[in-house]
């Protein structure tokens, strides 16, 4: 009987110490990593055929202050995902002018918040692009560079997609 009591106490103490985990810590500056870009045929809300693209990327934010409230909330920042489009010209990638038909517009990552002590945010964000003005002659190669900004103004690293051919429906992954 005495052995059972001692064994029970040892098991309870082991469980108590085993349940205490150190809270993971990450930098307050967000970090992103490109994972994939899918090109596909789709239809817009008016029934017109067009091209679509879906950018997927991984993110981490150590202080959990990523995302913006809806525009009606009165926040002054309206954009927190910034994209730059490059097209292959003469064998090199060149940033496109503002009037390029597939240049992305401003994007907003919605407000995210965690309760509790561990404020770290991690996950995958997926952004869908609709290329209304795509023409089959736009068969060149392009790439996006992108970064995010959290509510404290911390700017992440810049990630780049792989080189993408809009004329080819495919899944382009991080190499």
C-alpha positions in Angstrom: 0.0 0.0 0.0 2.8 2.3 0.8 4.4 1.7 -2.6 1.2 2.7 -4.3 1.0 6.0 -2.4 4.6 6.8 -3.2 4.1 5.9 -6.9 0.9 8.0 -7.0 2.7 11.0 -5.5 5.6 10.6 -8.0 3.1 10.4 -10.9 1.2 13.5 -9.8 4.4 15.5 -9.3 5.6 14.5 -12.8 2.3 15.5 -14.3 2.4 18.9 -12.6 5.9 19.7 -13.8 5.2 18.3 -17.3 2.2 20.5 -17.8 4.3 23.7 -17.3 5.6 24.8 -20.6 7.6 27.8 -21.5 5.8 30.3 -23.7 7.3 30.4 -27.1 8.8 33.8 -28.0 9.2 35.4 -31.5 10.4 38.8 -32.5 7.8 41.6 -32.6 8.7 42.2 -36.3 6.5 40.0 -38.5 8.1 37.4 -40.8 6.6 36.1 -44.0 7.5 33.3 -46.4 6.1 32.6 -49.9 4.6 29.1 -50.2 2.7 29.0 -53.5 0.9 30.9 -56.3 -1.9 29.2 -58.3 -3.0 30.4 -61.7 -6.5 29.3 -62.8 -9.4 30.1 -65.2 -12.4 31.6 -63.5 -15.5 33.7 -64.2 -16.1 37.2 -62.7 -19.4 38.3 -61.1 -20.8 39.3 -64.5 -20.2 35.9 -66.1 -17.1 37.0 -68.1 -14.2 34.5 -68.4 -11.0 35.8 -66.8 -7.8 34.6 -65.1 -7.4 34.2 -61.4 -4.4 33.9 -59.2 -4.1 32.8 -55.5 -1.1 33.9 -53.5 -0.4 31.8 -50.3 2.2 32.8 -47.8 3.1 31.8 -44.2 3.4 34.5 -41.5 4.5 34.8 -37.9 4.1 37.8 -35.6 5.5 37.7 -32.1 3.4 40.4 -30.5 0.2 39.4 -32.3 -0.8 42.8 -33.6 -1.4 41.9 -37.2 -4.4 43.0 -39.3 -6.5 46.1 -39.5 -10.1 46.8 -38.4 -12.7 47.3 -41.1 -12.5 50.7 -42.9 -15.6 51.9 -41.0 -13.7 51.8 -37.7 -11.9 55.1 -38.5 -8.4 53.7 -38.6 -6.1 55.9 -40.7 -4.1 52.9 -42.2 -6.1 51.2 -45.0 -3.4 48.9 -46.3 -1.1 46.4 -44.6 -0.1 44.1 -47.4 2.1 45.7 -50.1 2.8 44.1 -53.4 5.1 45.1 -56.2 4.8 43.5 -59.7 7.8 42.7 -61.9 7.6 41.5 -65.5 10.4 39.8 -67.4 11.7 42.2 -70.1 14.8 41.3 -72.1 15.6 38.4 -69.7 15.5 40.5 -66.5 12.7 41.3 -64.1 11.6 44.9 -64.2 9.2 46.7 -62.0 6.0 47.6 -63.9 4.6 51.1 -64.2 1.4 52.1 -62.4 -0.8 51.7 -65.5 0.1 48.0 -66.0 -3.3 46.1 -66.3 -2.3 43.3 -63.9 -0.6 45.5 -61.2 -2.2 44.7 -57.9 -4.1 47.3 -55.8 -4.0 47.8 -52.1 -4.8 44.9 -49.8 -5.9 44.7 -46.2 -5.2 41.8 -43.9 -8.2 41.7 -41.4 -7.8 42.3 -37.7 -6.4 39.4 -35.7 -6.0 39.1 -32.0 -5.2 36.3 -29.5 -6.3 36.1 -25.9 -4.2 34.9 -23.1 -0.5 35.2 -22.4 0.8 33.9 -25.7 0.2 36.6 -28.3 2.1 34.9 -31.1 0.2 34.7 -34.4 1.2 32.1 -37.0 -0.6 30.9 -40.1 -1.2 31.1 -43.8 -2.8 34.0 -45.6 -4.4 33.4 -49.0 -5.0 36.4 -51.4 -7.0 35.9 -54.6 -6.4 38.1 -57.6 -8.8 38.5 -60.5 -7.1 39.6 -63.8 -10.0 41.2 -65.6 -7.8 42.8 -68.2 -5.7 39.7 -69.0 -5.2 39.1 -72.7 -3.7 35.8 -74.0 -0.9 38.0 -75.5 0.1 38.7 -71.9 1.9 35.4 -71.9 5.1 36.8 -70.3 6.7 35.9 -67.0 6.0 37.9 -63.9 6.7 37.9 -60.2 5.4 39.6 -57.0 7.5 41.0 -54.2 5.5 41.6 -51.1 5.7 42.5 -47.4 3.3 43.2 -44.5 3.0 45.8 -41.8 1.6 45.2 -38.3 -0.4 47.7 -36.3 2.7 49.0 -34.5 4.2 49.9 -37.9 6.7 47.0 -37.9 7.5 46.0 -41.4 8.2 42.3 -42.3 10.9 41.0 -44.5 10.2 41.1 -48.3 9.2 37.8 -49.9 9.1 37.0 -53.6 7.0 34.6 -55.5 8.5 32.3 -58.0 8.4 33.3 -61.6 4.8 32.9 -62.9 3.4 32.5 -66.4 -0.2 33.8 -66.3 -1.0 32.0 -69.5 -0.3 28.6 -67.9 -2.7 27.3 -65.3 -0.4 25.8 -62.7 0.7 25.8 -59.1 3.9 27.7 -58.6 5.7 26.8 -55.4 8.6 28.1 -53.4 11.8 26.7 -54.9 
